[in-house]
Amino acid sequence: MARIYALRFGKKGPAIVFLHGWQQTGRSFAPLVPFLYSRYQLFLPDLPGFGQSPSLASSATSKDYAQAIYNWTRQQNLHSFYLVGHSFGGKVAAVLAANYPKSVKKLVLVASAGIPHPRWWYSFLRRIPPKTKQTFRRYLPDFLFSRDYRQAGHLRPIFRNIIHEDLRPVLPKVKASTLIIWGEDDRELPVDDAQIIHQLIPSSQLTILPHLGHFPFWQEPEKVVRLIDAFLHHD
């Protein structure tokens, strides 16, 4: 069973588990903590392979990440909780919510990954043997390698597994009421993805924030907190 490191804030109120994006850690959500910790118990885990949490096997998928986080919540005696996921963490959160509907009271997805965007060079890259790719890396244009791919390091095999995953068959299985938050100016994941996710999750609502990007909770933490707080309190 994977060991998960997590920060915890607050000692009273309902529990909220936050799942961060790729190349981030639980500290990614630090801007929200001052506005929430007095009313909620906040759990900010480092997903496996990030921060202080050991990695999963190189064959891991988003489903394996969801299972690891679910197992960790059981260890923390969190049997029913609110779940917030950003980017890759949003994909993991959606899978967890679909697989364990009794555990997730409500779901918040912030600029969630999961809608694939195939590009011709992905299939081209897969045809290049790893040793050849490493040898000629300097001669290949940077646009063939995303920032996350270049920075993946030892997680690159996992990144290859998850980058093409299609969350669309999973989303209709999410039973929890879901709030989708998206920055209108997101350059990492197109705002059209928000509409697709909204259409596929039966009980969902969508808020698009003008002039904000992929990390709206960094740019306007109080605004995002108000949205989350109102959603969690609404029956």
Secondary structure, DSSP 8 states (H G I E B T S, - for coil): -----EEEE-SSS-EEEEE--TT--GGGGGGGHHHHTTTSEEEEE--TTSTTS----TT--HHHHHHHHHHHHHHTT-SSEEEEEETHHHHHHHHHHHH-TTTEEEEEEES---S----HHHHHHHTS-HHHHHHTGGGS-GGGS-HHHHH-GGGHHHHHHHHT---TTTGGG--SEEEEEEETT-SSS-HHHHHHHHHHSTTEEEEEETT--S-HHHH-HHHHHHHHHHHHH--
